Amino acid sequence: MEHRTIGELMTRQVVSVQLDTPFKDIAQLLADHAVSAVPVLDGLGRPAGIVSEADLLRKAADRSDLSGRTPLPHLEAWERARAEGRTAGELMSAPAVCAHPEWTVVEAARLMEVQNVKRLPVVDETERLLGIVSRSDLLRVFLRRDKAIQEEISREIVGRTARLGAAGVTADVVQGQVALHGSVEEPLLIPVLVRMCAGVDGVVSVSEDLKPAMAAGPAEGSGAPS
């Protein structure tokens, strides 16, 4: 099976800023390009961090509310230092958590989950910026058509495991939900097929109604001993 790579899904025309880009210029870029965050690049074009709307809003949250209705938030020392920042380098979340173009959706999604980030700059082998991939980019694999999913399962999974006993398996796909039907020669093959189908790009869920193939009867002409 060939999974779509991050290089295929990423946005290549990336809006970025430099370490010394001023606060107001960052805010203007976010508004002009309708994005919520931008990579911050060092002098060699490598992502040093990410500056987001949340980073900019920290400054507003740290200001006094003259009405007295809203208590001042409690900020940790590092948060207060960033709230007082004036440039991208002082405001950004760092270091940048990056992906590589050959990664799969699964690899990128797992890194986003572990690092609790919404986007990943994509870099080459020299760590220079190539693009950026967001959660919404990763979700694009689920727009894949049911027919394409069904054809891949039939060809790449059922077809290639037929000699192992999966020749009697068929797959129906509706809205990305895969239903396996038929019979297998070896029951231990059932969880393997389910796991393989779940790894196909665009699959939402996998269910199975697979049964062991009937054992062959006695050879013709053989009978009970008299």
N, C-alpha and C positions, 0 to 999 in steps of 0.2 A: 504494500500500500504506500502511496505517496501523499504525505500530508502537505498542505499549503504551508509555506514558510513565512516567517516574519518579513523577509525581504519582499514577498509578494503582497503583503497586507499593509505594510507601513506607509505613512505619508512621507513623500520624498521632499516636497517643498516645505521646509520647516521654518517657521518664524522663530528666531533666536535672538538673544541679547548677549552683550559682553559683560565682563565682570564689573566694568565701571559705568554701565548704563544707569542713568538716574531713575529714581522712583517714578516720577511722572511720565517719563518716556515709556517705561514698562507698562504702566496703566493704560497709556494711549495705544500701545501695540495690542494689548489684550482686547481692548474695545474695537479697534479697527479691523482685526482679523477674526473676531468672534471666537477666541480660544480662551481657555481658563488657566493655561500655564505655558511657559516657554523654557527651553533649555538655556542655561547660561554657559557660554563657551569661553575657554581660556585663549591665550594668544595663538595656540596651535590648532584651534578648531575642535578641541576635545571638550565634551560636556563636563563641567565642574560641579554642576548642581541643577536644580529646577527651581524657578520662581513662579509662584502661582497666585491666584486671587486670594487664597487663604493667607499667604505670606504677606500680601499687601494689606489685607484687612486687619492683620494683627496690630498694625500701627493705629488704625481707627479705634480698635477695641481698647487700646492702652490710654486713650485720651480721656480726660475728665468729662463727665456728663454734668453740665452746669445746672440742669434741671434738678439733679439730685434724685431722680426716680430710679436710675439704674446703678447699682453698686459697681465699682471698678472691679474688673476681673483680676484674679490672682494669677500672675505670670511667674513662671520659673525664671531664674537668672538668664538662661540662654534664650528664652522667649522674649524677655525684656530687651536683651541686646539686639535681637533681630527686629523687634518692634521699633527700635530707634535707628535702624539702618536707613541709609540714603541711596545706596546703589544695589545693583543686582547681587554683587558678591557678598554684601552684608545682609541681604534679605533672603537669599536662597536657602533651600533645603539641600544639604550636601552630606556626603558625596552623592553624585548622580548614580542611580541604579540603572544599569544599561543592559541591553539585549544585543544579540548578533543576528545578522540577516538569515543565517541558515537554521536558526532555531525554529521549532514547531510551535503551534498555538499552545499546546499543553505546557511546554517549557516556559513560555512567556507568562501564561496565566498563573502557573505555580509560583513564579518569582514575584509577580504582582501581589499574590495572596500573602506570601511569606513576608514581603517587605511592606505590605499595606500601602501600595502606591497605585495610582490610576493610569499611569503612562510610563513608557520606557523609551529613552533615547536609544536609537539603534546605531551601533558603531562598527567600524571595520577593524581589521587586525591591528591597526596602529592607534585605535581608540578615537579616531576622528569621526565626527557625526555624519551619518548617512541618511537618517530619517527619524521618525518617531512613531511609535505604535501605542494606541490607547485601548481601553477596554472595549469601546464600540468597534474598533477595528477587528479585534479578536472575535467579536460576536458575528461578524460577517460570514464566518464559515457556516453558521446556522441558517443562512439564506440559500444554501445549496438546494437544488431541486431534488425531490424524492426519487425521480427516475435515475438521476446520476448516482445517488447513494445506493439504490437497489442494484444497479449495474455493477458498481464496484464490489459490493458484497458478493454478488453471484460470481464475478470473475476472479477477484483477488482472494476471497475467503473460501466460499463453497467450492469453487473450481480447483483451487490449489490444495484443498484438504480432502478432495473426493477420494483419493487413494487411501486415505486414513479412515474412511467410513462415513463421509459427509455427503456422498453422492445423492442421497435421498432428501436433502434439505432444500427448502425454498424460503425466500424472504419477501415479505410484504413491507412496504414503507409508506407511511402516511404521516405527513407533517413532521418528518424526521424521526418518527417512532417506528422502530424495527420490530417486526413479529416474525420469528422463525418457526417454521412448521416442517413436519415430515419425520423422518427416522434417521437414526445413526446406528452404526454397527457397534460402536463402543460408547457406553454411557459417559465415560470419563471425558469424551470429546465435547460434551454439551457445554460445560463451563468455559472451555477454551474458545468455542465458537462465539459465545455470548461476549466474552472479554474482547475478542478480536473485532466483533461488530461494533462494540462500544467505542473503539478507538478510531473508527472511520469519521473523517471530517463531516460535520453536519448532523451526526446522530444525536438525538435528544435522549432516547431511552431504548432499551432492548428487552423484549419479552420472548419467551420460548414455549412452544408446545411440542417438544421433541420427545420421541419415544424410541426405545431400543428396537432395532430391526428384528423381525421374527427369525428365530433360529431355523436353519434349514432342516427339513424333515429327513427321514431315512432315505437312502438312495433307492431309486426305482428297482424293483425286482427283489429287494431284500425283504424278508419277512421274519416273523417270530419263529424261533426254532421249534420244530415239531417234536 
